[in-house]
Amino acid sequence: MALNFANNNSLSSITALPASISGGGLNLISTQTASSSATLSFTSGIDSTYKEYVFKFINIHPATDNTHFTVNFRDGGTDYDATKTTTCFRAQHTEDDGTTDLSYKAGLDLAQSTAFLDIVDNVGNANDEGSSGTLHLFDPSNTTFVKHFLIVTSSSNYEDQIFNAHVAGYCNTTSAIDGVQFKMSSGNIDSGVIKLYGVS
């Protein structure tokens, strides 16, 4: 299908998509705000309504210095212990320009593990440190296939470095994923916001 352009071929004259192109919008389901919170758990709103769910975590600040921001998934029981296999690579740069790196982070991988997954490691608790990012969870209510997820983060760690981490993985279960929990590996989530969206 062709889009109609103005005589100068400018995209600025397009004010709406043709009716045959779907919107693909984000629909806010819930918001949780941390305040010295041991965990932030999403136990409702993750169902067959959408094929993709997006968590946006904003200015996550730990109470404890040099800790890890983590996530796990619930697959029908009461525990957050879905079996996962994951991989991670990360870019980093120090404030003093002394160190730069882009590397695969084998130590952050899980292999058929029920443990919590490190989204961000070594997060600092100073006021100029913390983490923000996005987690995409695909088709969590499917009972035929495994459940894939992608995570992208930006974080300031306790050694004055900026990290850009990319994590991919899957929950190796055909049971529906019906809950997601976030927590620090040590101490509380001092402050921050996590929003859950469904993708239409």
N, C-alpha and C positions, 0 to 999 in steps of 0.2 A: 504494500500500500504506500502511496506517495503522499507526502505532506505538501501543502500549498505554501509557497514562499511569496514574499513581496517582490517587487521588481528588482530590488537590490540584493535579492537572495539572503536577506537577513532573517535570523531566527526570532528576532524581537517582535515580529508581527504575529507569531503564533501565540494565541491566548488560551487555547484548550486542546487537549488531545482528542483525536477522533473517537467516536463512541465505541469502536471495536477494540480499542486499546485499554486494558484494565489499569486501574490506578496504582495498585501495589503499595497502599499507604500503611503507616504504622498506627495501630489502634491501642491507646493506653489502657491496660487492664488494671494495674495496681502500682502503687508507689510505697516504698518503705524507707524511712529515715532512721539512720543509726544514731544512738545516743548512749555511749558506753554499752553497746549491745554485744552479747556473747555470740549471737547468730542473727542472720536475717534469712528467714525461711519463706519461700513461696509455695503454699500448699493448696492453693485454689487458682483457677483460671488457666491451668495448663491442661488442655483436653483436646478433643478432636475438632474444635472450632476453627483452628488455623493449622496450616502445614508448617509454619515457621514461627518461632517465638524469639524475641530479642530482649536481652537484659542489658540495660545501660547503667553502669556503675560510675558515679560522679563524685570526685574528690573523696575517695575512701581513705580515711586517715586512721592509722592504728594507735591504740593506747601505748603499745609496747614498741620500742625501737628494734629494728632489724628482725622483723617477723615476716611471715608469708600470708598473702591473701589467697584464700582457697575456696573451692566449690566442690559439691558432690550432688548426686542425683538419687531420687527415690523411685524405685520401680515396683510400686504396688504395696509394699510393706510399710513399716513405721520408721525404718532406718534409712539413712542416706548412705547407701553402700553399693550402688550399681557397679558392676564390673566394667572397667574402662581400660582402653589402650590409647595412648596419646603420644604426640611428638611436639617438639618446641624448637624454634630458633629465635635469636634475639640480636638486636643492634644495641650498642651502648656508647655513651660519650660522657666524659667527665667534665665538670664545670671549668676546671683549669686547663682543659684541652690536652691533658697528659696521656689519656688512654682512649682509644676508639676500638671497636670490635664488632664483627658480625659473625655469629657462629651458631652452630647446632648445639643445644644444651641437653646432652644425654642425661644429666643428673636430674632434670625436671620431668623426664618421661615416666609414664606408667605402662606396665605390661601386664594386662589381665589382672588389674589391682582393684580392690574395693576401697582403697584409701582416698582421702580427700586430695584433689588435684591442686597443685600450686598454680594459681593464675599469675601471680606476681611474687617473686622472692625478694627478700632483704629490703622490705619497705621501711623507710624511715618515719619517725614520728615527730620530727621538727615541723614547724608551720610551713616551711617551703618544701615539704616532702609528702608523699602520698601517691595515690593511683587512680586512674580513670580508664574506662574501656568499654568494650562491647562483647557480649556472648550471644552467638546465634545457635539455637537448638532446633533441629529439623525433624518434623513429623513425629513428635514424642508419643502420640497415641497409637501409632502403627503397631500392630501385634504380629506382623510378618517379618519385618526387617529390623536390623540394629539401628540405633539412634545416633546420628552424626552431630558434631558440634564444632564451632570455630570460635576462637577468642583472640581479640587484638587489644593490647593494653599500652598505655603510656604511664610510666611511673618514675618517681624520684626516690632513689634509695638512700640508705643511711650513710653512704660514703660520697654523697654529692655527685651522683651519676644519674643520667636520664637513660631509661631503658624503653625500647619499643619491642614488645614480645608478641610472637605469633604462635598460637597453640591450636592444634587440630587433634581430633580424636573421635572415638565413638563409644557409646555404652553398649557392650556386647550382650544385649538381652532383647528378646522379642516381646517382653512385657512392656506395657505402657510406662513411660516416665511421667509421673504425676506430681513431682515435687522437686524443688531445687533449693539448696541451702548454701549460704555463703558465711564464712567465718575466718578469723585470723588463726594461724597455727599456734599462737601464744597471745594471751590477753584478749581484750575486747576490740570491737570496731568503735573507735572513739567518736567518729562522725562520718557523714557521707550519705548519699542517696542512691538507691537502686530502683530503677523503673522497669517494669515488665510490659512489653508490647506484643500484640499479635500482628502478623503481617498478612494483610488481605490481598 
